[in-house]
Amino acid sequence: GLGTLTAGIAHEMNNPLYSIMGFTEAILDETDRDKIKSYAQKVLDRSRHMANVILNMSGYARTSDQDVDKDVDINERLDAALEIALLATYSDDIVLEKHYGNLPKIQARPEEIQQVFLNIIRNGVQAMEGKGTLTIHSFQDNGDIVVSIRDTGPGIAEEHLTKIFDPFFTTKEQGS
């Protein structure tokens, strides 16, 4: 149980940390001031998210403006997650197909929604090992908002299907 919890904490910390590292590397190579400013803002946003994760894990979380539900544009959160997930791939061999519908905003915590998308997209990108097609659809169906994320990776092994919704379940090696 402790190993599973530790792996989960590492996963929650590594996601924003890797995006911070990716955007920082992009800043070092960038000469366009507007892009540098944009990347720096993303570093700050991900750092704040990481600080919130740490506070929540330590049990000292306090309600703040970032802890309340807000109007969230699902398509914007998908694009933000894609930007972070694809920044770390260093591969031009991933074909991205986006098919976004016209969706109403929902009430949610934007960082949490984005984190869910980021985890799923990053897993798909990693499964494709740098090449393949990532297809994302968003649409409305009978009043529900539906997001479909599909990759051309090998898929989930049958013996793991019953565990995919277990908290902190992974088949990756420690540190991956």
Phi and psi restraints in degrees (value plus and minus 20) as a CYANA .aco file:
   2 LEU   PHI     -85.9   -45.9
   2 LEU   PSI     -58.7   -18.7
   3 GLY   PHI     -83.5   -43.5
   3 GLY   PSI     -60.6   -20.6
   4 THR   PHI     -84.9   -44.9
   4 THR   PSI     -63.6   -23.6
   5 LEU   PHI     -82.6   -42.6
   5 LEU   PSI     -64.6   -24.6
   6 THR   PHI     -82.1   -42.1
   6 THR   PSI     -62.6   -22.6
   7 ALA   PHI     -82.1   -42.1
   7 ALA   PSI     -58.9   -18.9
   8 GLY   PHI     -85.5   -45.5
   8 GLY   PSI     -62.4   -22.4
   9 ILE   PHI     -84.4   -44.4
   9 ILE   PSI     -64.3   -24.3
  10 ALA   PHI     -79.9   -39.9
  10 ALA   PSI     -61.3   -21.3
  11 HIS   PHI     -82.2   -42.2
  11 HIS   PSI     -66.0   -26.0
  12 GLU   PHI     -84.5   -44.5
  12 GLU   PSI     -52.0   -12.0
  13 MET   PHI    -102.7   -62.7
  13 MET   PSI     -56.9   -16.9
  14 ASN   PHI     -87.7   -47.7
  14 ASN   PSI     -56.1   -16.1
  15 ASN   PHI     -77.0   -37.0
  15 ASN   PSI     -76.8   -36.8
  16 PRO   PHI     -87.9   -47.9
  16 PRO   PSI     -52.5   -12.5
  17 LEU   PHI     -83.7   -43.7
  17 LEU   PSI     -63.5   -23.5
  18 TYR   PHI     -85.3   -45.3
  18 TYR   PSI     -57.7   -17.7
  19 SER   PHI     -89.2   -49.2
  19 SER   PSI     -56.2   -16.2
  20 ILE   PHI     -80.8   -40.8
  20 ILE   PSI     -65.6   -25.6
  21 MET   PHI     -82.9   -42.9
  21 MET   PSI     -62.2   -22.2
  22 GLY   PHI     -83.8   -43.8
  22 GLY   PSI     -65.8   -25.8
  23 PHE   PHI     -88.4   -48.4
  23 PHE   PSI     -54.0   -14.0
  24 THR   PHI     -85.9   -45.9
  24 THR   PSI     -62.2   -22.2
  25 GLU   PHI     -81.8   -41.8
  25 GLU   PSI     -58.6   -18.6
  26 ALA   PHI     -84.5   -44.5
  26 ALA   PSI     -58.3   -18.3
  27 ILE   PHI     -81.8   -41.8
  27 ILE   PSI     -62.5   -22.5
  28 LEU   PHI     -81.6   -41.6
  28 LEU   PSI     -52.1   -12.1
  29 ASP   PHI    -115.1   -75.1
  29 ASP   PSI     -26.6    13.4
  30 GLU   PHI    -114.2   -74.2
  30 GLU   PSI     122.3   162.3
  31 THR   PHI    -132.5   -92.5
  31 THR   PSI     -36.8     3.2
  32 ASP   PHI     -96.4   -56.4
  32 ASP   PSI      96.8   136.8
  33 ARG   PHI     -79.2   -39.2
  33 ARG   PSI     -58.1   -18.1
  34 ASP   PHI     -86.1   -46.1
  34 ASP   PSI     -60.4   -20.4
  35 LYS   PHI     -86.8   -46.8
  35 LYS   PSI     -60.9   -20.9
  36 ILE   PHI     -80.0   -40.0
  36 ILE   PSI     -65.3   -25.3
  37 LYS   PHI     -82.7   -42.7
  37 LYS   PSI     -61.6   -21.6
  38 SER   PHI     -82.9   -42.9
  38 SER   PSI     -66.0   -26.0
  39 TYR   PHI     -84.0   -44.0
  39 TYR   PSI     -60.0   -20.0
  40 ALA   PHI     -83.2   -43.2
  40 ALA   PSI     -58.4   -18.4
  41 GLN   PHI     -84.0   -44.0
  41 GLN   PSI     -58.0   -18.0
  42 LYS   PHI     -87.4   -47.4
  42 LYS   PSI     -58.1   -18.1
  43 VAL   PHI     -80.9   -40.9
  43 VAL   PSI     -65.4   -25.4
  44 LEU   PHI     -82.9   -42.9
  44 LEU   PSI     -64.5   -24.5
  45 ASP   PHI     -81.1   -41.1
  45 ASP   PSI     -65.9   -25.9
  46 ARG   PHI     -88.0   -48.0
  46 ARG   PSI     -54.1   -14.1
  47 SER   PHI     -84.5   -44.5
  47 SER   PSI     -62.6   -22.6
  48 ARG   PHI     -83.0   -43.0
  48 ARG   PSI     -61.4   -21.4
  49 HIS   PHI     -81.0   -41.0
  49 HIS   PSI     -63.6   -23.6
  50 MET   PHI     -81.5   -41.5
  50 MET   PSI     -61.3   -21.3
  51 ALA   PHI     -82.1   -42.1
  51 ALA   PSI     -59.5   -19.5
  52 ASN   PHI     -85.5   -45.5
  52 ASN   PSI     -59.6   -19.6
  53 VAL   PHI     -80.2   -40.2
  53 VAL   PSI     -65.9   -25.9
  54 ILE   PHI     -81.8   -41.8
  54 ILE   PSI     -64.5   -24.5
  55 LEU   PHI     -81.6   -41.6
  55 LEU   PSI     -63.7   -23.7
  56 ASN   PHI     -83.3   -43.3
  56 ASN   PSI     -59.7   -19.7
  57 MET   PHI     -90.6   -50.6
  57 MET   PSI     -49.8    -9.8
  58 SER   PHI    -103.9   -63.9
  58 SER   PSI     -28.1    11.9
  59 GLY   PHI      63.7   103.7
  59 GLY   PSI     -13.1    26.9
  60 TYR   PHI    -125.9   -85.9
  60 TYR   PSI      -2.7    37.3
  61 ALA   PHI     -83.2   -43.2
  61 ALA   PSI     116.7   156.7
  62 ARG   PHI    -136.8   -96.8
  62 ARG   PSI     130.9   170.9
  63 THR   PHI     -88.5   -48.5
  63 THR   PSI     110.9   150.9
  64 SER   PHI    -157.1  -117.1
  64 SER   PSI     158.9   198.9
  65 ASP   PHI     -80.1   -40.1
  65 ASP   PSI     -49.4    -9.4
  66 GLN   PHI     -99.3   -59.3
  66 GLN   PSI     -32.3     7.7
  67 ASP   PHI    -116.4   -76.4
  67 ASP   PSI      -9.3    30.7
  68 VAL   PHI    -131.8   -91.8
  68 VAL   PSI     134.5   174.5
  69 ASP   PHI     -88.0   -48.0
  69 ASP   PSI     123.6   163.6
  70 LYS   PHI    -155.0  -115.0
  70 LYS   PSI     149.4   189.4
  71 ASP   PHI     -86.9   -46.9
  71 ASP   PSI     105.8   145.8
  72 VAL   PHI    -144.0  -104.0
  72 VAL   PSI     110.0   150.0
  73 ASP   PHI    -112.6   -72.6
  73 ASP   PSI      89.9   129.9
  74 ILE   PHI     -77.3   -37.3
  74 ILE   PSI     -62.8   -22.8
  75 ASN   PHI     -84.1   -44.1
  75 ASN   PSI     -57.6   -17.6
  76 GLU   PHI     -84.8   -44.8
  76 GLU   PSI     -61.0   -21.0
  77 ARG   PHI     -86.8   -46.8
  77 ARG   PSI     -56.2   -16.2
  78 LEU   PHI     -82.9   -42.9
  78 LEU   PSI     -66.0   -26.0
  79 ASP   PHI     -82.4   -42.4
  79 ASP   PSI     -60.6   -20.6
  80 ALA   PHI     -84.0   -44.0
  80 ALA   PSI     -62.3   -22.3
  81 ALA   PHI     -85.7   -45.7
  81 ALA   PSI     -61.3   -21.3
  82 LEU   PHI     -80.4   -40.4
  82 LEU   PSI     -63.6   -23.6
  83 GLU   PHI     -79.2   -39.2
  83 GLU   PSI     -63.4   -23.4
  84 ILE   PHI     -90.2   -50.2
  84 ILE   PSI     -66.3   -26.3
  85 ALA   PHI     -85.4   -45.4
  85 ALA   PSI     -60.8   -20.8
  86 LEU   PHI    -100.6   -60.6
  86 LEU   PSI     -43.8    -3.8
  87 LEU   PHI     -79.6   -39.6
  87 LEU   PSI     -55.8   -15.8
  88 ALA   PHI    -103.1   -63.1
  88 ALA   PSI     -26.7    13.3
  89 THR   PHI    -101.5   -61.5
  89 THR   PSI     -49.0    -9.0
  90 TYR   PHI      32.9    72.9
  90 TYR   PSI      14.9    54.9
  91 SER   PHI    -153.6  -113.6
  91 SER   PSI     115.4   155.4
  92 ASP   PHI    -118.0   -78.0
  92 ASP   PSI     -13.6    26.4
  93 ASP   PHI    -113.6   -73.6
  93 ASP   PSI      -9.2    30.8
  94 ILE   PHI    -123.8   -83.8
  94 ILE   PSI     100.7   140.7
  95 VAL   PHI    -111.2   -71.2
  95 VAL   PSI     108.0   148.0
  96 LEU   PHI    -127.1   -87.1
  96 LEU   PSI     104.0   144.0
  97 GLU   PHI    -137.9   -97.9
  97 GLU   PSI      96.7   136.7
  98 LYS   PHI    -134.2   -94.2
  98 LYS   PSI     110.3   150.3
  99 HIS   PHI    -152.3  -112.3
  99 HIS   PSI      67.8   107.8
 100 TYR   PHI    -117.1   -77.1
 100 TYR   PSI     113.8   153.8
 101 GLY   PHI    -109.8   -69.8
 101 GLY   PSI     149.7   189.7
 102 ASN   PHI    -102.6   -62.6
 102 ASN   PSI      85.4   125.4
 103 LEU   PHI    -132.3   -92.3
 103 LEU   PSI     126.9   166.9
 104 PRO   PHI     -94.4   -54.4
 104 PRO   PSI     137.5   177.5
 105 LYS   PHI     -93.0   -53.0
 105 LYS   PSI     131.7   171.7
 106 ILE   PHI    -137.4   -97.4
 106 ILE   PSI     142.7   182.7
 107 GLN   PHI    -113.1   -73.1
 107 GLN   PSI      98.7   138.7
 108 ALA   PHI    -185.4  -145.4
 108 ALA   PSI     158.5   198.5
 109 ARG   PHI    -115.1   -75.1
 109 ARG   PSI      92.7   132.7
 110 PRO   PHI     -74.9   -34.9
 110 PRO   PSI     -62.8   -22.8
 111 GLU   PHI     -85.2   -45.2
 111 GLU   PSI     -55.2   -15.2
 112 GLU   PHI     -89.0   -49.0
 112 GLU   PSI     -63.4   -23.4
 113 ILE   PHI     -81.7   -41.7
 113 ILE   PSI     -66.0   -26.0
 114 GLN   PHI     -82.3   -42.3
 114 GLN   PSI     -59.1   -19.1
 115 GLN   PHI     -83.1   -43.1
 115 GLN   PSI     -60.3   -20.3
 116 VAL   PHI     -80.9   -40.9
 116 VAL   PSI     -69.0   -29.0
 117 PHE   PHI     -81.8   -41.8
 117 PHE   PSI     -62.9   -22.9
 118 LEU   PHI     -80.1   -40.1
 118 LEU   PSI     -65.0   -25.0
 119 ASN   PHI     -80.8   -40.8
 119 ASN   PSI     -64.9   -24.9
 120 ILE   PHI     -88.0   -48.0
 120 ILE   PSI     -65.7   -25.7
 121 ILE   PHI     -85.0   -45.0
 121 ILE   PSI     -64.8   -24.8
 122 ARG   PHI     -81.0   -41.0
 122 ARG   PSI     -62.1   -22.1
 123 ASN   PHI     -80.6   -40.6
 123 ASN   PSI     -61.4   -21.4
 124 GLY   PHI     -85.1   -45.1
 124 GLY   PSI     -64.3   -24.3
 125 VAL   PHI     -82.3   -42.3
 125 VAL   PSI     -63.9   -23.9
 126 GLN   PHI     -84.7   -44.7
 126 GLN   PSI     -58.3   -18.3
 127 ALA   PHI     -84.8   -44.8
 127 ALA   PSI     -51.0   -11.0
 128 MET   PHI    -100.2   -60.2
 128 MET   PSI     -28.6    11.4
 129 GLU   PHI      31.5    71.5
 129 GLU   PSI      25.0    65.0
 130 GLY   PHI      68.5   108.5
 130 GLY   PSI     -22.1    17.9
 131 LYS   PHI    -169.4  -129.4
 131 LYS   PSI     122.8   162.8
 132 GLY   PHI     120.8   160.8
 132 GLY   PSI    -185.5  -145.5
 133 THR   PHI    -143.2  -103.2
 133 THR   PSI     111.3   151.3
 134 LEU   PHI    -131.9   -91.9
 134 LEU   PSI     100.8   140.8
 135 THR   PHI    -138.9   -98.9
 135 THR   PSI     108.5   148.5
 136 ILE   PHI    -146.3  -106.3
 136 ILE   PSI     107.0   147.0
 137 HIS   PHI    -138.9   -98.9
 137 HIS   PSI     121.4   161.4
 138 SER   PHI    -154.0  -114.0
 138 SER   PSI     117.0   157.0
 139 PHE   PHI    -182.5  -142.5
 139 PHE   PSI     150.3   190.3
 140 GLN   PHI    -125.5   -85.5
 140 GLN   PSI     120.1   160.1
 141 ASP   PHI    -159.3  -119.3
 141 ASP   PSI      90.3   130.3
 142 ASN   PHI      31.9    71.9
 142 ASN   PSI      22.0    62.0
 143 GLY   PHI      66.2   106.2
 143 GLY   PSI     -28.9    11.1
 144 ASP   PHI    -113.8   -73.8
 144 ASP   PSI     127.1   167.1
 145 ILE   PHI    -113.8   -73.8
 145 ILE   PSI     108.5   148.5
 146 VAL   PHI    -139.2   -99.2
 146 VAL   PSI     112.7   152.7
 147 VAL   PHI    -142.7  -102.7
 147 VAL   PSI     106.2   146.2
 148 SER   PHI    -136.7   -96.7
 148 SER   PSI     105.4   145.4
 149 ILE   PHI    -142.4  -102.4
 149 ILE   PSI     100.6   140.6
 150 ARG   PHI    -149.9  -109.9
 150 ARG   PSI     117.5   157.5
 151 ASP   PHI    -145.9  -105.9
 151 ASP   PSI     147.0   187.0
 152 THR   PHI    -121.7   -81.7
 152 THR   PSI       6.8    46.8
 153 GLY   PHI     -92.9   -52.9
 153 GLY   PSI    -196.8  -156.8
 154 PRO   PHI     -92.8   -52.8
 154 PRO   PSI     -32.2     7.8
 155 GLY   PHI      70.3   110.3
 155 GLY   PSI     158.5   198.5
 156 ILE   PHI    -114.9   -74.9
 156 ILE   PSI     109.7   149.7
 157 ALA   PHI     -80.0   -40.0
 157 ALA   PSI     121.5   161.5
 158 GLU   PHI     -74.8   -34.8
 158 GLU   PSI     -56.8   -16.8
 159 GLU   PHI     -89.1   -49.1
 159 GLU   PSI     -33.5     6.5
 160 HIS   PHI    -120.7   -80.7
 160 HIS   PSI     -29.6    10.4
 161 LEU   PHI     -78.1   -38.1
 161 LEU   PSI     -56.4   -16.4
 162 THR   PHI     -94.6   -54.6
 162 THR   PSI     -30.2     9.8
 163 LYS   PHI    -127.2   -87.2
 163 LYS   PSI     -23.3    16.7
 164 ILE   PHI     -84.2   -44.2
 164 ILE   PSI     -41.2    -1.2
 165 PHE   PHI    -121.9   -81.9
 165 PHE   PSI     -13.7    26.3
 166 ASP   PHI     -91.0   -51.0
 166 ASP   PSI     113.7   153.7
 167 PRO   PHI     -77.3   -37.3
 167 PRO   PSI     112.6   152.6
 168 PHE   PHI      49.0    89.0
 168 PHE   PSI      -9.5    30.5
 169 PHE   PHI     -88.1   -48.1
 169 PHE   PSI     114.7   154.7
 170 THR   PHI    -172.0  -132.0
 170 THR   PSI     133.6   173.6
 171 THR   PHI    -125.9   -85.9
 171 THR   PSI     -20.1    19.9
 172 LYS   PHI     -98.1   -58.1
 172 LYS   PSI     133.1   173.1
 173 GLU   PHI     -90.6   -50.6
 173 GLU   PSI     135.8   175.8
 174 GLN   PHI     -76.8   -36.8
 174 GLN   PSI     113.7   153.7
 175 GLY   PHI      72.0   112.0
 175 GLY   PSI     -28.4    11.6
